Amino acid sequence: MHSAQNIVEARNVSLTFETNDGPVQALSNVDLAVRRGEFVSFIGPSGCGKTTLLRLVADLEQPTAGELRVGGLSPEEARKARTYGYVFQAPGLFPWRTIEKNIALPLEIMGYSAEEQKRRIASTLELVNLSGFARKFPWQLSGGMQQRASIARALSFDADLLLMDEPFGALDEIVRDHLNEQLLELWARTSKTICFVTHSIPEAVYLSTLIVVMSPRPGRVTDIIESPLPQERRPLDIRESPEFLEIAHRVREGLRAGHSDE
Amino acid sequence: MTASAPIAAPGSASATTGAVLRRLSEGNTLPVLIVVTAIVAIWYGFTIYLNAPWQIDTYQRTGAEWTAADLVRDTMAQERPVLPAPHQVVAEIWKTVVDVRPTSNRSLLKHAWITLSSTLLGFAIGTALGILIAVGIVHNRAMDKSVMPWVIASQTIPILAIAPMIIVVLNAVGISGLLPKALISTYLSFFPVVVGMVKGFKSPEAIQIDLMRTYNASGPQTFWKLRWPSALPYLFTSMKVAVAISLVGAIVGELPTGAVAGLGARLLAGSYYGQTVQIWAALFMAAALAAVLVALVGLVQRLVMHRMGAKP
């Protein structure tokens, strides 16, 4: 199973939280392989462990059993090597920093030179279409723009892997469609691997090359779907095509199967 | 043009009056003025009421004829009234601030400066100490469990009881002058800073802490780039409380020590000799000093928060 092609590999990964009401199994025996350059969506109802799985990859939680490799390293080594950029559910921008200073944050921490910081801030701001807003403070931007700034922050140090935890969950549908389109474009331009957590079926099917369907209690993977949709160009109206609807149907079936076990 | 000028003049004059009235009604000035007027009126009422018995006593002893008008006038002009009238206090402040050289022992400014210097020294040490203790509490579980109860316990001891001890003990080890008084201010002022900064250092959101972890940021990086700026608003709020009680600490520190100078010494001397006017003048000077200090902290807060991009 170990292969240089795989940027994320999980074998029998389980995580049990100890709580006051006894142990809670958040993830049970997850097997997964994500190839380099893929766009993977994790979809499932709340409590299915999709966010937890992402946090395991990011070394923000540690598995209680099984083995997890990120870019061939242990998650901790991968985090220390700054292998990935993480986009949270909320933008989490520092309110006392301007947008450009927020994007500079990881660059400052990682010790980039002032010139290099400037160059990267300009290029990532352009990538997320925020070029005119470098000197603005976060509160001066809309929610969608703030989330784009947080994506720019995660892109600025050019990690191979982008982990995104429901980044557009709090935004309205129109803004969300627009950002989805931009995200696909960005993915095509940068050849990064993206792991994307969502609970929206259309979003998952529209964005992904690989869809991981999960179900709760205990959190586990119930289906892994390779998307037959073209990788290159996906106009928004692809969502009305029969292929799209067929995959969406299969995802829905997977979600339903997970629920009916209870 | 010249013909229209006389007509325009009265119009513009009434326009400015209107603008002034509007500003008065919209701003804080009018409410503040009303409250101050009410307080002064009540004060005069009490001056007459409280000083009248002694005044009537005096009239009867001397067998003088007196009217109600005499009584009102005389109650406001006693040398050692129970409650001096506002204008007596103002006159005393004027006399001891403006009419006297600032270097004279009778100058209220000199006494205010002596108290202010130990207030500021104590406040500076207290703020620094408070921040250091808060850093320790936030970063070290053992300190969180062991230090915080002592910090709280320290404030349950009446400062009046511990102030003479501090002065005596420090004198015994050869430390006297400004520092012992300042340390009493420190004793009071470090507390709000500890409490505020512990809360401030813990105020970053979970995702902001996680974010720093994904960058593999070091402890000092997380502190200086996240925890410190997050805590600054809390620091200023705490410092406003701390600077005011630092002043209280400095005054209290002057009471048991037999200090010859400072606002505390003025209060004590005033009460020894029944100089109520002097006491009230010192009290007002202390209140003005506290107001100025709190306002200064507030000004620095506004400037810093503006630079940190706070919403206007």
Chai-1 contact restraints between the chains, C-beta under 6 A:
chainA,res_idxA,chainB,res_idxB,connection_type,confidence,min_distance_angstrom,max_distance_angstrom,comment,restraint_id
A,A58,B,T214,contact,1.0,0.0,6.0,A-B,restraint_1
A,L60,B,D210,contact,1.0,0.0,6.0,A-B,restraint_2
A,R79,B,N216,contact,1.0,0.0,6.0,A-B,restraint_3
A,K80,B,N216,contact,1.0,0.0,6.0,A-B,restraint_4
A,Y86,B,T214,contact,1.0,0.0,6.0,A-B,restraint_5
A,F88,B,I207,contact,1.0,0.0,6.0,A-B,restraint_6
A,A90,B,I207,contact,1.0,0.0,6.0,A-B,restraint_7
A,G92,B,I207,contact,1.0,0.0,6.0,A-B,restraint_8
A,G92,B,Q208,contact,1.0,0.0,6.0,A-B,restraint_9
A,G92,B,L211,contact,1.0,0.0,6.0,A-B,restraint_10
A,W96,B,P229,contact,1.0,0.0,6.0,A-B,restraint_11
A,W96,B,M308,contact,1.0,0.0,6.0,A-B,restraint_12
A,W96,B,G309,contact,1.0,0.0,6.0,A-B,restraint_13
A,P106,B,Y215,contact,1.0,0.0,6.0,A-B,restraint_14
A,I109,B,Y215,contact,1.0,0.0,6.0,A-B,restraint_15
A,I109,B,A217,contact,1.0,0.0,6.0,A-B,restraint_16
A,I109,B,Q221,contact,1.0,0.0,6.0,A-B,restraint_17
A,F137,B,G309,contact,1.0,0.0,6.0,A-B,restraint_18
A,W139,B,K311,contact,1.0,0.0,6.0,A-B,restraint_19
